[in-house]
Amino acid sequence: MPSQRLLTGDRPTGPFHLGHYFGTLQNRVRIQNEGAEVLLVIADYQVITDRDLAENLVTHTEGLVLDYLAAGIDPTRATIFNHSAVPALNQLLLPFLSLVSVAELNRNPTVKDEIAHSRQSAVSGLMFTYPVHQAADILFCKPDVVPVGQDQLPHLEITRTIARRFNDRYGYVFPEPEALLSSTPLLLGTDGGKMSKSRGNSIPLGATPDETAAVVRRAVTDADRRITYDPATRPGVSALLDIAALCQDRDPHELAAEIGDGGAAELKRTVTDAVNTFLAPLRARRTELAQDLTYVREVLREGNKRANAIAETTLDEVRAAMGGFR
Ligand code: TRP
């Protein structure tokens, strides 16, 4: 999609794993290489929506930048920034909040779900309003497309609603961005459940080959020696086959047939090799970049500067459209 602008983002809560890579990171790099302008927001304020404290924020932020760069995001073309470093972006929250009702905020299914899993003692106002903050993350740069997972679609809907209502009330400023749903099926963890850091079933992109082998070794399989691909009846075995198949760009049935009667041990060896081979170039770049974080910090500083320039222009347009605000 040449000459398109794409924005998406992540919360800095921990390192990216293989699920993130196949679910979104690979796609972002592909779209960038096709000529789109990519902006990536590291949504640090969002970390304190469902927990009281943001821990290791600097480490997690720099870790995300390392993952982006190692995966192929090119900082001479892409803009990587923290939303906490962009005051004008955050100021859009005030007019935007006036465009949505409390009832609408109350109805958001993703917020409801996050409240249910929240680690906060009480639901904060920030939790309640974060979809509107996310609308500011998005609309400040007027992107054409926003690649997101299924769970983020309600936020995209509220973003589009805010754009429409702003334009109706004050005159045209904001194009309505399109959501771009990731087409890759959800990659399951080594236990057949959702791949997630907190479940101990994920393979971080930056893990060493030995750490990778250890996660795969812990994977839950079953007693049937003959390896077959059947996600419904053999979730553990099939999740492992999926991981290896994605890394080797192959069909999981074919891979299963090849392992045949080799059992879980052979399956795990195959998966470990597939992941370590696939990630080797990415990991080599990541290790090299991690040795001197000066460059990573410079990338963020540059990105924050660019994001500020864009946000200030948009905020000026917003204030002019609204009349009398300064
Ligand atoms: N809410 C997103 C998540 O939890 C992260 C995010 C913040 C985001 N701002 C965004 C995603 C803007 C897309 C666009 O994953």
Boltz pocket constraint, residues with backbone or C-beta under 6 A from the ligand:
constraints:
  - pocket:
      binder: B
      contacts: [[A, 7], [A, 8], [A, 9], [A, 10], [A, 11], [A, 41], [A, 43], [A, 46], [A, 134], [A, 137], [A, 138], [A, 146], [A, 147], [A, 148], [A, 152]]
      max_distance: 6.0
